[in-house]
Amino acid sequence: MFQTTWQLAMLKKYLEEKAEGYLLSNRHMKKKKNSNGNS
């Protein structure tokens, strides 16, 4: 049971980091596009 809980915790952490990285890169891409359009 402990191992399963640990695996779930690691999976949750991994998914959260992956989602955060995706959102950050997505926001960065949009920012880049906007700055290119303005200049």
N, C-alpha and C positions, 0 to 999 in steps of 0.2 A: 504494500500500500504506500509506503514511504517513497519508494522508487517512482511509482506512478504519479504521485503528487509532485515530486521533483521534476519529472519529465514534463508534466503539464505546466509547471511554473516556468521551466526553461522555454517551452514552446510559446507560452504567452509572451514572455519577454522578447523572444526572437521575432514574433509577429508584430509586436508593438514597435520594436526598433525598425523593422522592415517598413511598416506603415509610415512611421515618422520620417524615415529617410526618403520614402516615395513622395510624401507630402512636401518635404523641404525641396527636393529636386524639382517637383512639379511647380512649386511657387517660384523657384529660381528661374525655371524655363519661361514662365509667364512674364516675370520681371524683365528678363532678357529681351523677349519679344517686344514688350512695351517700350523699353528704352531704345530699341532699334527703330521702332516706328516713330518715336518722337524726334529722334535726331535726323 
